[in-house]
């Protein structure tokens, strides 16, 4: 399960780096403060969405692992 957590964290970090790179590239083109604020807001919204997706994926992995452990225990008791 630790490996799954590491994998989901790596995917999350990779997605965040790519989003930041794209937004930084676009923000260099926009010199007005208004556009800079919009890009910062977009970056924050994407970060929140990615964090939520990573948390959902982690919960699903933990739930599946707990279910498998429960099946193993019920088989041992029978």
DAURHU-V548943 format. One line per field, one symbol per residue. psi: psi as a letter, one per 30 degrees, with the letter a starting at -180 (. if undefined). A space follows every 50 residues. Layout:
psi: ???
This chain:
psi: eeeeeeeeeeeeeeeeeeeeeeeeeeffejfkeeeeeeeeeeeeeeeeee eeeeeeeeeeeeeeeeeeeeeeeeeef.
